[in-house]
C-alpha cells in the first residue's frame, strides 16, 4: 500500500509541474503575441513616416530649374531572402525577407548606396550588403 501512495504522490507532483509549465507557456505566448502586435504597429508607423519623408524629399527635389531635366530621387524597395530564416520565425527555415531601400538619383554622379536595416552600415554594392545583412540579423 505504501508503494501505491508514493506512486500517486509522484504522479501528482508530475501533473502539477506540467500544469504550471503549461500555464507559464500560455502566459509567455500571450506576452510574445502582444509584443509582435506592438512591433508590427511600430513598423507600420515607421514605414508611413519614411514614405512621408520620402515624398517630401521628392517634392523638394522636383522644383523646376532651367538646367535640370531629369526626375528627382527614386527609391526602390526589394525583398531579399535571408538563408536560414523561415515564416515561423525559426532560424532553420529559409523565407525571411528584409526590405532594403535602394537609394539612387537618376542623372546624378552620386554612386548608389545600400544600407543595412539593422545597424545602418552603408555599402556601395548589393552583394556585400546581402552577406552582411544575413550575418547581422543572425547576431544578437
N, C-alpha and C positions, 0 to 999 in steps of 0.2 A: 504494500500500500504506500509506503514511504517513497518508493521509486516512482509511482504514478504521480504523486503530489509534486515531486521535484520536476518531473517531466512537464506537468501543467504549468509550473512556475516559469520554466524555460520558455515554453511556447507563449505564455502571456507576456513575458518580457520582450520576446522577439516581435510579437504582434504590436505591442505599444511602441517599440522602436520604429517599426515600419510605418505606423500611423503618424508618428511625429515627423518622420522623414518625408512622407507624402505631403503633410501639411506645410512643412518648410519649403518643399519644392514648388507647391502651388503658390505660396507667397512669393517666392523668387520669380516664378514665371509671370505673375501679375506685375511685379515691380519692373521686370525687364520689358514687358509689353507696354507699360506706361512710359518707360524711358524711350523705347523705339518710337512711340507716338510723338513724344516731345521732340525727339531728334528729327523726325520727318517734318514736323511743323516748322522747326527751326531751319531745316534745309530748304524748305519751300520759301520761307521768308527771305533767306539769303539769296536764293535764285531770283526772286522777284526784285530784290534790291539791286542785284547785279544787272538784271535786264534794264531796270530804270536808269541805272548809271550808264550802261552801255548806250541806251537811247539818247541820253543827254550828251554823251561824248560824241556820238554820231551827229547829232543836231548841231553841236558847236563846230564840228569838223566840216560841215557842209555849207558853211557860209560862202556865198559866191565871191570869187576873186578872179580877176582877169587872167592870171597866169595858170590857174588850176582847172583842168578839165576832167580829172579822174575822180571817181567816187571816194567817199570817206572811208574810215576804218571798217573792216569787216571782221566779224568774229565767228568762227566755225566751231561747233562742238562735235566731238567724236567720242564714241564709247569704245574703249579698248578692253578686250577681255583680259583678265588677270589670271594666269595659270595658278591652280591650286585653290581657287575660291569658288564657292557654289551658291546657289539660290538660297539654300537653307542657312547660309552664313558659316558653314563649317569650312575649315581650311583645307579640306581634301577634295572638294569638287572644283569645277572649272568654269563657272559662269558669272563671276563678279565683274561688273563694269565700272569704269571710272570716267567721269566727264572731265575732259581736258580742253580748256579753251585754247584755240589756236589764234594767236594774235598776229595779224598781218595787216599791212597797209598797202593797197594797190598803188602802183605808180610811185612808190617811195623807195629810197635806197636802204631803208632800215631792214636788217635781217629778221626773219621770223623767230619768235621766241615761244617756247613751250614751258609751262610751269607745273610743278608737282602740286597736286591739290592738297596734300597733307603738310609738307614742310615749305612749300612755295619756292623751292630751288628752281632756277631757270636753266633751260637747256636750249641750244641752238638747233638740235636735230631731234626728231621724234624717236628714233631707235634707242639712244641712251636714256631718254626720258622713260620709255616703256620699261626698260630694265630697272631703272631707279624706282619707279612707282611700285613695281612688283615687290622690290625689296623693302621700300619704305612702308608700304601697307602691312607687310608681314612683321615689321619690327614693332615693339610695344611703344 
